[in-house]
Amino acid sequence: MEVTEAKAVAKYVRISPIKLQPVAALVRGKDLGEALNILKFTPGKGAEVVEKVVKSAAANAENNHQMNPDNLYVAEVYAHKGPTMKRWRAGSQGRAFMILKRSSHIGVTLKEKE
């Protein structure tokens, strides 16, 4: 049985999934080299985090599944909601306002072209 996909997941990343989803959409379906190039020149922390996960999936493909990196493409990228830390901030007249510190789970699946 030959494996035709490699995965990598980063959990509990301290960035909102809303900031990651547009970055994930940029690379979905692209060749590995092209996806890494896009992420390298996309500004923002979200691109750095997604790039790290894509590189990890590429390393998994090459080392664990003996796949050729030249034939890989990004089959699936997701940025799902992780747990939210709730913090309080003092408001006027003795009130308190909630601050939501959101986190994400990022996953990448690379597949080999036929």
Secondary structure, DSSP 4 states (H G I P E B T S, - for coil): ----EEEEEEEEESS-HHHHHHHHHHHTT-BHHHHHHHHHTS-SHHHHHHHHHHHHHHHHHHHHS---GGGEEEEEEEEEE---EEEEEE-GGG-EEEEEE--EEEEEEEEE--
